[in-house]
Amino acid sequence: MPGLPPGVTGVSVTEAVPLNTLLITVLTEGGTLAQTTCLITPPPPPPGPAWGTTYCAAFKDITPPSG
């Protein structure tokens, strides 16, 4: 997937609004959070690795500032 951070240790997948979208959030071993959205319909995504690069936006860092 575009921009997947290295060292991912956790993944959360949530159906997002609009309901044809997945919200994918990852946590890295360094403690950063990154997020992307992936279109799932229409059209149906193809199987395999092309799915992520074709239907997902690049990951964006969403780590909250340390306080």
Contacts in CASP RR format, 6 or more apart in sequence:
PFRMAT RR
TARGET T0000
AUTHOR 0000-0000-0000
METHOD contacts of the structure
MODEL  1
MPGLPPGVTGVSVTEAVPLNTLLITVLTEGGTLAQTTCLITPPPPPPGPA
WGTTYCAAFKDITPPSG
1 24 0 8 1.000
1 36 0 8 1.000
1 52 0 8 1.000
1 53 0 8 1.000
1 56 0 8 1.000
1 59 0 8 1.000
2 36 0 8 1.000
2 52 0 8 1.000
2 53 0 8 1.000
2 56 0 8 1.000
2 57 0 8 1.000
2 58 0 8 1.000
2 59 0 8 1.000
3 34 0 8 1.000
3 58 0 8 1.000
3 59 0 8 1.000
4 26 0 8 1.000
4 34 0 8 1.000
4 59 0 8 1.000
5 26 0 8 1.000
5 28 0 8 1.000
5 32 0 8 1.000
5 34 0 8 1.000
5 59 0 8 1.000
5 61 0 8 1.000
6 28 0 8 1.000
7 28 0 8 1.000
7 29 0 8 1.000
7 30 0 8 1.000
8 26 0 8 1.000
8 27 0 8 1.000
8 28 0 8 1.000
8 29 0 8 1.000
9 27 0 8 1.000
9 28 0 8 1.000
9 29 0 8 1.000
10 26 0 8 1.000
10 27 0 8 1.000
11 24 0 8 1.000
11 25 0 8 1.000
11 26 0 8 1.000
11 27 0 8 1.000
12 24 0 8 1.000
12 25 0 8 1.000
12 26 0 8 1.000
13 22 0 8 1.000
13 23 0 8 1.000
13 24 0 8 1.000
14 22 0 8 1.000
14 23 0 8 1.000
14 25 0 8 1.000
15 21 0 8 1.000
15 22 0 8 1.000
15 23 0 8 1.000
16 22 0 8 1.000
16 23 0 8 1.000
16 37 0 8 1.000
20 39 0 8 1.000
20 40 0 8 1.000
20 41 0 8 1.000
20 42 0 8 1.000
21 37 0 8 1.000
21 38 0 8 1.000
21 39 0 8 1.000
21 40 0 8 1.000
22 37 0 8 1.000
22 38 0 8 1.000
22 40 0 8 1.000
23 35 0 8 1.000
23 36 0 8 1.000
23 37 0 8 1.000
24 35 0 8 1.000
24 36 0 8 1.000
24 37 0 8 1.000
24 38 0 8 1.000
24 56 0 8 1.000
25 33 0 8 1.000
25 34 0 8 1.000
25 35 0 8 1.000
25 62 0 8 1.000
26 33 0 8 1.000
26 34 0 8 1.000
26 35 0 8 1.000
26 59 0 8 1.000
27 33 0 8 1.000
28 34 0 8 1.000
31 63 0 8 1.000
32 61 0 8 1.000
32 63 0 8 1.000
33 61 0 8 1.000
33 62 0 8 1.000
33 63 0 8 1.000
33 64 0 8 1.000
34 59 0 8 1.000
34 60 0 8 1.000
34 61 0 8 1.000
34 62 0 8 1.000
34 63 0 8 1.000
35 59 0 8 1.000
35 60 0 8 1.000
35 62 0 8 1.000
36 56 0 8 1.000
36 57 0 8 1.000
36 58 0 8 1.000
36 59 0 8 1.000
36 60 0 8 1.000
37 56 0 8 1.000
37 57 0 8 1.000
38 45 0 8 1.000
38 51 0 8 1.000
38 52 0 8 1.000
38 55 0 8 1.000
38 56 0 8 1.000
38 57 0 8 1.000
39 45 0 8 1.000
39 55 0 8 1.000
39 56 0 8 1.000
40 55 0 8 1.000
45 51 0 8 1.000
45 52 0 8 1.000
45 54 0 8 1.000
45 55 0 8 1.000
46 54 0 8 1.000
END
